[in-house]
Amino acid sequence: MENNVLNLESVYQYMDVVFKDKNPSKQEIEEAKKNYRIEYQKQYQEMYKKKHFQITFRITKDQHHFFKTLAAQEGLKVSKLIKIRALQKHQLNNKNIKSILFELIDDIEESIQENITLNPNQILKKLEMIEEAL
């Protein structure tokens, strides 16, 4: 009965299936509980690995100290803080790129509508900002 213990609601349901029509001894019950926990953990870890991806990287001790200080101020673990910051950075980059692109589009539309010459330095500066964000 080790097909899928995750579908069972409890260890007691597992034992009902394992000891169907049988009166187990105390030792058999303990062994069944142990086997249930082992199988449950194994299946849970397999399911977890299918849904999540682990990334590992190294930082210097000074960087770790910096992040540790920030994490303590925010009441977070260092790994949680770095994860949040990395995801925020990605989102901020997308927002920055969008806002710069909208500014460029506005500048171009304004120059067309009002027949104004575009400042190539401003356009190049905004394009460089987009390139840096990518």
Steps between C-alpha positions, in 0.01 A plus 500: 500500500766753410339627178399847612482579868448870421143418396427367848384744766703351784729226622191331643342465156829350383494248784134415428604402149820318604336308785171428329345190661799464733564575868857639505742488789643814658828443314318464165313825565825686579661355187199604287514855639872516425446373144217751450720792607784386274274455199311824569822703517636335185183571300469853639860582402445360148186711460679808638791458255256491209356840600813684619849571372799560724766757414832509682762774476793633699555845646794650688503526878465878472195460277354247742556736791326780305199280420493359852475852641220592259317175571518559874356850454210360299451193722581253220746223433785591266387258229142634512622860476721423198216314328258790554757753379582297189134469404438870570801594286356306208160666543658844535702447182183418309322806641797725422524371145128554445509855637805592289336352189182699568710816536669429166166440331364823648805693379464358148125566487550855628770571242277370220190690614677828567754461221790531746845355443591224743808537716714199403697519828182457707391205286843336525505556877160330540602213272817450707288492818286225345810309394648523853175370651505193275 
